[in-house]
């Protein structure tokens, strides 16, 4: 473990000497070996931060390595897609999630290396760190934070830092 890592603990997320409330997947925390597409679970393990995306129409660039989200940007979550678990663009003939959303959930996104870059079909697509809907509201498997916490972290985070999710966390973890 390094001071540069984001660490999910039984009481929230720890980074750079600070503690942040967060929410995890509706399917709870599960072993990485058991993770499957659509299970809503947050996988255990050390997940490298490999990218940062942001909405340039809604915020200033949070870090020099952040990449803007464009109107046609999508994320493939269809295990049949040759580009499964990769960022793709419209039009896209396979199942996907829009990165440019009407709501603010993906205004700022940290991308982990979960099942990436050589994705195993069905093992689960993107585990992001993004804004929460509200405190305690679960995600589809991602880690979510208050917008001000996420921005504070993004401004200090370096590429290659890790999101550490321990094996011994309670299955249904919700932080307020």
C-alpha positions in Angstrom: 0.0 0.0 0.0 1.2 3.5 -0.9 0.1 7.0 0.2 -0.9 7.5 -3.4 -3.5 4.7 -3.3 -7.2 5.0 -2.8 -8.2 2.5 -0.1 -11.8 1.4 0.6 -12.1 0.7 4.3 -15.0 -0.5 6.4 -15.8 3.2 7.1 -15.2 4.8 3.6 -12.4 5.7 1.2 -9.0 6.8 2.4 -6.7 8.9 0.2 -3.8 11.4 0.9 -4.4 11.3 4.7 -8.1 12.1 4.3 -11.2 10.1 4.7 -14.2 10.3 2.4 -17.7 8.9 2.5 -18.5 6.7 -0.5 -20.9 4.1 -1.9 -20.2 0.8 -3.6 -22.1 -1.6 -5.8 -25.7 -2.8 -5.1 -24.4 -6.4 -5.3 -22.0 -5.7 -2.4 -18.2 -6.4 -2.4 -17.3 -9.7 -3.9 -14.2 -11.7 -4.7 -12.7 -10.6 -8.1 -12.8 -14.2 -9.2 -16.6 -14.2 -8.8 -17.3 -10.9 -10.6 -19.6 -11.1 -13.6 -21.2 -8.6 -16.0 -24.4 -7.1 -14.6 -24.0 -8.4 -11.0 -23.8 -4.9 -9.6 -20.9 -5.9 -7.3 -17.7 -4.1 -6.6 -14.7 -6.5 -7.1 -12.0 -6.9 -4.5 -8.3 -6.3 -5.5 -5.8 -3.7 -6.4 -7.2 -1.8 -9.5 -4.8 0.7 -11.1 -6.2 4.1 -12.2 -5.6 4.2 -15.9 -7.6 7.2 -17.0 -9.6 10.3 -16.1 -12.5 11.6 -18.1 -14.4 14.9 -17.6 -17.2 17.0 -19.1 -15.5 20.1 -20.5 -18.9 21.8 -20.8 -19.6 21.4 -17.1 -16.1 21.8 -15.4 -12.6 22.9 -16.0 -10.0 20.2 -16.6 -9.3 18.7 -13.2 -5.8 17.4 -14.0 -3.4 17.6 -16.9 -4.0 14.0 -17.9 -7.8 14.2 -17.9 -9.5 13.6 -21.3 -12.7 15.4 -22.3 -15.9 13.4 -22.8 -17.4 14.1 -26.2 -21.0 13.9 -27.3 -20.5 10.5 -29.0 -18.4 8.8 -26.3 -19.7 5.5 -25.0 -18.4 2.6 -23.0 -19.0 -1.0 -24.3 -20.6 -3.3 -21.8 -21.7 -6.0 -24.2 -19.7 -9.2 -23.8 -20.3 -10.0 -27.6 -18.6 -6.8 -28.7 -15.0 -7.1 -29.9 -14.5 -3.7 -28.1 -16.0 -5.0 -24.8 -15.0 -2.9 -21.8 -13.4 -0.2 -24.0 -14.4 3.4 -24.8 -16.2 3.5 -28.1 -18.0 6.1 -30.2 -21.5 6.5 -31.7 -22.9 4.9 -33.6 -22.1 1.6 -32.0 -24.0 -1.6 -32.8 -23.5 -3.4 -29.4 -24.7 -2.7 -25.9 -23.1 0.3 -24.3 -23.4 3.0 -21.7 -23.3 6.7 -22.6 -20.4 8.5 -21.0 -22.0 11.9 -21.7 -25.1 11.7 -19.5 -27.9 14.2 -18.9 -27.3 13.7 -15.1 -24.0 14.7 -13.5 -22.9 11.1 -12.5 -20.1 11.0 -15.1 -19.1 14.6 -15.2 -15.8 13.4 -13.7 -14.8 9.7 -14.0 -11.7 7.8 -12.9 -11.2 4.6 -14.9 -9.7 1.5 -13.3 -8.0 -1.3 -15.0 -10.7 -3.8 -14.0 -10.9 -6.5 -16.8 -8.9 -4.1 -19.0 -7.2 -3.8 -21.5 -7.6 -7.4 -22.6 -11.1 -8.0 -21.4 -12.5 -11.4 -20.7 -16.1 -11.4 -22.0 -18.7 -11.6 -19.2 -16.2 -10.9 -16.4 -17.6 -7.4 -16.0 -17.0 -4.1 -17.6 -15.7 -0.8 -16.2 -15.3 -0.2 -12.6 -15.2 3.6 -12.4 -14.9 6.0 -9.6 -17.6 8.7 -10.2 -20.0 11.0 -8.5 -22.7 9.5 -6.3 -26.5 10.0 -6.8 -26.8 10.7 -3.1 -25.1 9.5 0.1 -25.7 5.8 0.6 -27.3 5.1 -2.8 -25.5 2.1 -4.4 -23.9 2.0 -7.8 -23.8 -0.7 -10.5 -20.4 -1.9 -9.1 -18.4 1.3 -9.2 -17.2 3.4 -6.3 -19.0 6.7 -5.9 -18.2 9.9 -4.0 -19.6 13.3 -3.2 -18.8 15.6 -6.1 -16.5 17.8 -4.0 -14.6 14.8 -2.7 -14.2 13.3 -6.2 -12.8 16.6 -7.5 -10.4 17.0 -4.5 -9.1 13.5 -5.2 -8.9 14.0 -9.0 -6.8 17.1 -8.6 -4.2 15.2 -6.5 -4.3 11.8 -8.1 -1.5 10.5 -10.3 -2.0 8.0 -13.1 -1.1 4.5 -11.9 -2.4 5.0 -8.4 -4.5 2.1 -7.2 -8.0 1.6 -5.9 -7.6 -1.0 -3.2 -10.7 -3.0 -2.2 -10.1 -5.5 0.5 -11.4 -9.1 0.6 -12.6 -8.8 4.2 -15.0 -5.9 3.7 -18.7 -6.5 4.6 -20.7 -7.6 1.6 -23.3 -4.8 1.8 -21.2 -1.7 2.5 -22.9 1.7 2.4 -21.1 4.9 3.7 -22.9 8.1 4.6 
